[in-house]
Amino acid sequence: MLITHLRIFAQLAMVTVCAGCVYPFEPKGYNEINNLLVVEGDIIANGTTVVKLSRSVKLSSEEKNLPVERYAGVQVESSKGVVYSARETAAGVYEAATMNLDLSALYRLHITTRNGMRYASEYIPVSTSSIIDSIYYSIDEKERCVNIYVSAHNPVGNTRFYRWSCEQDWEFTSDYRATITYNTTGGMYTGFPVGYDIFTCWKKETYGSLVIDDTSTQSQDLIVDKKVLTIHAGDVRLSYLYSVTVVQRGLTPEAFSYWNTLFKNSETMGSVFSSMPSEYRGNITCLTQPDQIVLGYINATTLSTSKRLFIEKPFHTKASCLGDDLKAFSMADRTTANRLLVEGYLPLNEGPDNTVVWAPNRCVDCTIRGTKNKPSWWPNDH
């Protein structure tokens, strides 16, 4: 979790200096943060608790994803002695059924890694998420972006500290619709089989950036028009049909302080690197070796989920693939066809005079950037 944030902060720092000169930046001390346990997730009192375990890597590492921590024993433990065991549903992802937890109890996460190391978060109360009243979006023509907002309230006034994430799904298409395919064995071009389509795809993603707020200084526990997400024109999410639901979590004051520290440091170029890693410790301790740093913060909360919002192509944007990317040659030229396949091209359609037009596969095959797994609730039919 933290290493992921560190990389984001480093990128933010680089973006800030892009207006002038760009210089290499290698913060001292952070390149040694390696192979520490990273814990991501919350204890969900009215649903499924999902925890991801991974290992940190050096900031200079070219790894895009953190190495996952597999085959761990993960449990949600109640102060009243009830234990909820999690199972590994995907590599490094652990899920426990924690529906209808006793809200009067305290809870913690307990982890035993396959090498016998034991970790546990502090026992904490369950924060109650207030009701999400509305979700809406506005189109900013000047900035060429879409902003998504939520409003919420808690009449009891006992939430006060909030964090939001966005569950996103979108439908998109390739820039070109291919009508033929090429068989390398026989060197033959044929039409696509019935029902075979690489033009329309879907993708799913959770946006979990540091979107937080608090109402502790207000007379009412009221969130009004909180911007939780901005998507700019040209983003593939807005290219055809986009859908989002906002998930709201209540935070303890301590959890809010932790996330707020990271958020504030991300706003000042490089300031996140002014503190040593120990100052970013969350509420998770290594029971086996107490001096070992553990990255992450476990919160216990109920979830509130907004209604689903759909946005249909708010901007007219140009395709990313240009005509210059196209190549045409004789249908009988198998040598060139085989070479283009290796170079990442796919046949597009038949051209004049017994030729075939080829295009980069990223312009033709949508499954390179998404999947054919259309959500069951998706409003249109393809």
C-alpha positions in Angstrom: 0.0 0.0 0.0 2.6 2.6 1.1 5.1 1.7 -1.6 2.3 2.1 -4.2 1.5 5.5 -2.7 5.2 6.4 -2.7 5.4 5.7 -6.4 2.2 7.8 -6.9 3.8 10.7 -4.9 7.0 10.5 -6.9 5.0 10.8 -10.1 3.1 13.7 -8.7 6.3 15.4 -7.8 7.6 14.8 -11.4 4.4 16.2 -12.9 4.8 19.3 -10.8 8.2 20.0 -12.2 7.2 19.3 -15.8 6.5 22.9 -16.3 10.2 23.5 -16.0 13.1 21.2 -16.2 12.9 17.6 -15.2 15.6 16.1 -13.1 16.2 12.6 -11.8 14.9 12.3 -8.2 16.0 9.4 -6.0 14.9 10.0 -2.3 17.4 8.8 0.3 16.4 6.0 2.6 13.4 4.8 0.6 15.3 2.6 -1.8 16.0 0.3 1.2 12.3 -0.3 1.9 12.3 -3.8 0.5 10.4 -7.0 1.2 8.3 -5.5 3.9 4.7 -6.9 4.4 2.2 -4.6 2.7 -1.4 -5.0 4.0 -4.3 -3.5 2.0 -8.0 -3.6 3.0 -10.6 -2.9 5.6 -12.6 -5.1 7.9 -16.2 -4.7 6.5 -18.9 -5.2 9.1 -21.8 -5.5 6.6 -20.2 -7.5 3.8 -17.1 -9.4 2.7 -13.7 -8.4 4.1 -11.1 -8.4 1.3 -7.4 -8.1 2.2 -4.5 -8.0 -0.2 -1.0 -9.1 1.0 2.1 -8.2 -0.9 5.8 -7.4 -0.4 7.3 -4.0 -0.9 10.0 -3.4 -3.5 12.7 -0.8 -3.8 11.4 2.5 -5.2 13.9 2.2 -8.0 12.6 -1.2 -9.0 11.0 -1.5 -12.4 8.4 -4.0 -11.1 4.9 -2.7 -12.0 3.1 -4.9 -9.4 4.2 -5.7 -5.9 5.1 -9.4 -5.3 2.1 -11.0 -3.6 2.2 -12.9 -0.3 0.6 -16.3 -0.8 -0.6 -19.1 1.5 -1.0 -16.9 4.6 -3.4 -17.5 7.4 -5.7 -14.5 7.7 -8.3 -14.0 10.3 -10.6 -11.3 11.5 -10.8 -11.5 15.3 -13.4 -10.1 17.6 -12.7 -8.8 21.1 -15.5 -11.1 22.2 -13.6 -14.1 21.0 -15.3 -14.7 17.6 -13.0 -15.6 14.7 -13.7 -15.2 11.0 -11.2 -17.1 8.8 -10.4 -15.9 5.4 -9.5 -18.0 2.3 -7.2 -17.1 -0.5 -9.5 -16.4 -3.5 -6.7 -15.2 -5.8 -2.9 -14.8 -5.5 -2.4 -12.8 -2.4 -6.1 -11.9 -2.0 -7.9 -13.1 1.1 -11.6 -12.9 1.7 -13.6 -13.5 4.9 -17.4 -13.5 5.3 -18.0 -10.8 7.9 -21.6 -9.9 7.2 -23.6 -8.7 10.3 -20.7 -8.2 12.7 -21.5 -7.3 16.3 -21.0 -3.5 16.1 -20.5 -3.3 19.9 -17.3 -5.4 19.6 -13.8 -4.4 18.6 -12.0 -6.1 15.7 -8.5 -6.7 14.5 -6.8 -8.5 11.6 -4.4 -11.4 12.4 -2.0 -12.7 9.8 0.4 -15.6 9.8 2.7 -15.8 6.8 3.9 -19.1 5.4 7.4 -18.5 7.0 5.7 -18.4 10.4 5.8 -14.6 11.0 2.7 -13.3 12.8 1.2 -9.9 12.4 -1.8 -8.2 13.9 -3.6 -4.8 13.7 -4.8 -3.0 16.8 -8.3 -3.8 18.1 -10.5 -1.0 16.8 -14.2 -0.1 16.9 -16.4 -0.3 13.8 -17.1 3.0 12.1 -20.5 3.4 10.7 -20.8 4.8 7.2 -23.6 7.3 6.7 -26.2 7.2 3.9 -25.1 8.2 0.4 -27.9 10.6 -0.7 -26.9 11.2 -4.3 -24.2 10.8 -6.9 -24.0 12.9 -10.1 -21.6 14.2 -12.6 -20.9 17.5 -14.4 -19.1 18.1 -17.6 -16.4 20.8 -17.5 -16.1 22.0 -21.1 -13.3 24.4 -20.4 -11.1 21.8 -18.6 -12.4 19.0 -20.9 -13.1 16.7 -18.1 -16.0 15.0 -16.2 -16.2 15.4 -12.4 -18.2 12.9 -10.2 -19.7 14.0 -6.9 -21.4 12.5 -3.9 -23.5 13.9 -1.1 -24.2 12.1 2.2 -25.5 12.7 5.6 -25.7 11.0 9.0 -28.6 12.2 11.2 -27.1 10.6 14.2 -23.8 12.5 13.6 -21.4 9.7 14.5 -19.5 9.2 11.3 -17.6 12.4 10.8 -14.6 10.9 9.0 -14.9 9.5 5.5 -13.1 7.8 2.7 -14.4 7.0 -0.8 -13.5 4.6 -3.6 -15.1 4.2 -7.0 -16.1 0.9 -8.6 -15.8 1.5 -12.4 -16.8 -0.4 -15.5 -16.6 0.8 -19.0 -17.3 -0.4 -22.5 -14.9 0.6 -25.3 -14.1 -0.4 -28.8 -11.1 -0.8 -31.0 -10.3 2.0 -33.4 -10.7 -0.3 -36.4 -13.2 -3.2 -36.9 -11.4 -6.1 -38.5 -13.4 -8.3 -40.9 -10.8 -10.9 -41.7 -8.3 -13.1 -39.9 -5.1 -14.9 -41.1 -4.3 -18.5 -40.6 -0.5 -18.9 -40.4 -0.7 -22.7 -41.0 -2.3 -22.5 -44.4 -1.5 -18.9 -45.2 -5.1 -18.2 -45.8 -7.4 -15.2 -45.0 -10.9 -16.0 -43.8 -13.8 -14.0 -42.3 -14.4 -14.1 -38.6 -16.3 -17.0 -37.2 -19.9 -16.2 -36.3 -20.1 -14.6 -32.8 -16.3 -13.8 -32.7 -15.7 -10.2 -32.0 -12.6 -8.3 -30.9 -14.1 -4.9 -31.5 -16.1 -4.4 -28.3 -14.7 -5.0 -24.9 -15.3 -4.1 -21.2 -12.9 -3.3 -18.4 -13.4 -3.1 -14.6 -11.3 -1.1 -12.1 -11.4 0.2 -8.6 -10.3 3.7 -8.1 -9.0 3.9 -4.5 -7.1 7.2 -4.4 -6.8 9.3 -1.3 -10.3 10.8 -1.4 -11.1 11.7 2.2 -13.0 14.3 4.2 -14.3 15.1 7.7 -17.2 17.0 9.2 -15.8 17.1 12.7 -15.8 21.0 12.8 -19.4 21.2 11.4 -22.6 21.2 13.4 -24.1 18.6 11.1 -22.5 15.3 9.8 -23.2 16.3 6.3 -21.2 15.8 3.0 -22.4 18.0 0.2 -21.1 17.8 -3.4 -17.8 16.1 -2.6 -15.8 15.5 -5.8 -14.5 12.0 -5.7 -13.2 11.5 -9.2 -12.1 13.4 -12.3 -11.8 11.9 -15.8 -10.3 13.9 -18.6 -11.3 13.8 -22.3 -9.3 11.3 -24.2 -9.4 8.8 -21.4 -10.6 5.4 -22.8 -13.2 5.2 -19.9 -15.2 8.0 -21.6 -14.8 6.7 -25.2 -18.1 4.9 -25.3 -20.1 4.0 -22.1 -18.9 4.4 -18.6 -20.4 3.3 -15.3 -19.4 4.0 -11.7 -20.7 3.3 -8.2 -19.2 5.2 -5.2 -18.3 3.1 -2.1 -18.2 5.1 1.2 -16.4 4.1 4.3 -16.5 5.5 7.8 -13.1 6.1 9.4 -11.9 6.3 13.0 -10.1 9.6 13.9 -6.8 7.7 13.9 -7.4 6.2 10.5 -8.4 9.6 9.1 -5.2 11.1 10.5 -3.1 8.4 8.9 -4.7 8.9 5.4 -4.7 12.6 5.8 -1.0 12.7 6.5 -0.3 10.8 3.2 -2.8 13.0 1.4 -1.2 16.3 2.6 2.3 15.1 1.8 1.2 14.2 -1.7 0.2 17.8 -2.3 3.7 19.2 -1.6 6.4 18.2 -4.1 8.8 15.8 -2.5 7.6 16.3 1.1 6.5 12.8 1.5 10.2 11.8 1.4 11.1 14.2 4.3 10.0 11.6 6.9 11.5 8.2 7.5 9.3 5.1 6.9 8.7 4.6 10.6 6.6 7.8 10.6 4.2 6.2 8.1 3.6 3.1 10.2 0.0 2.3 10.5 -1.8 0.2 13.1 -0.3 -3.2 12.2 2.5 -4.8 14.2 4.8 -7.8 13.6 4.2 -9.9 16.7 7.2 -12.1 16.0 9.6 -9.2 15.5 8.1 -6.0 16.9 10.7 -3.7 15.5 9.9 -4.8 11.9 8.0 -2.2 9.8 4.6 -3.2 8.4 3.0 -1.0 5.7 -0.7 -0.4 5.8 -3.6 0.6 8.0 -6.6 -1.6 8.9 -9.9 0.1 9.4 -13.2 -1.5 10.5 -16.3 0.0 8.9 -19.7 -0.6 7.4 -20.0 0.3 3.7 -22.5 2.5 1.9 -22.8 2.1 -1.8 -24.4 4.7 -4.2 -26.7 3.9 -7.0 -25.0 3.2 -10.4 -24.3 6.1 -12.6 -23.9 5.9 -16.4 -22.0 8.4 -18.6 -22.3 8.1 -22.4 -19.4 9.6 -24.4 -19.4 13.2 -23.2 -16.6 14.3 -25.6 -15.8 13.8 -29.3 -12.3 12.6 -29.4 -10.0 11.4 -32.2 -9.0 7.8 -32.5 -5.5 7.1 -31.2 -4.6 5.1 -34.3 -3.7 7.0 -37.5 -4.0 6.0 -41.1 -0.2 6.1 -41.2 -0.2 2.9 -39.1 -1.9 0.9 -41.8 0.0 -1.3 -44.2 -1.3 -2.8 -47.5 0.3 -5.5 -49.6 -0.6 -8.5 -51.8 -2.9 -11.1 -50.3 -0.4 -13.7 -51.8 2.6 -12.3 -49.9 2.8 -14.8 -47.0 6.3 -13.7 -46.0 5.2 -10.2 -45.2 2.1 -11.4 -43.4 4.1 -13.7 -41.1 6.5 -10.9 -40.4 3.8 -8.4 -39.5 2.2 -10.9 -37.1 5.6 -11.1 -35.3 5.8 -7.3 -35.3 2.4 -6.9 -33.6 0.0 -6.4 -36.6 -3.3 -8.0 -37.5 -5.2 -8.1 -40.8 -7.9 -5.5 -41.0 -9.8 -6.0 -44.3 -9.5 -6.6 -48.0 -8.2 -3.7 -50.0 -8.4 -3.1 -53.8 -6.6 -5.2 -56.4 -6.4 -8.4 -54.2 -4.5 -6.6 -51.4 -4.9 -6.8 -47.6 -4.8 -3.9 -45.2 -3.0 -4.6 -41.8 -3.1 -2.5 -38.7 -1.3 -2.6 -35.3 -3.0 -5.1 -33.0 -3.7 -2.4 -30.4 -5.9 -0.7 -33.0 -7.8 -3.9 -33.9 -7.9 -6.2 -30.9 -9.8 -4.7 -27.9 -8.9 -7.7 -25.7 -5.3 -6.3 -25.4 -6.8 -3.6 -23.2 -9.9 -5.3 -21.8 -12.0 -8.4 -21.7 -15.1 -9.9 -23.3 -16.7 -10.2 -19.8 -19.7 -7.9 -20.1 -21.3 -7.3 -16.7 -24.7 -9.0 -16.4 -26.4 -5.7 -15.6 -24.9 -3.8 -18.6 -27.7 -1.8 -20.3 -26.9 -2.5 -24.0 -26.6 -5.7 -26.0 -23.7 -6.6 -28.3 
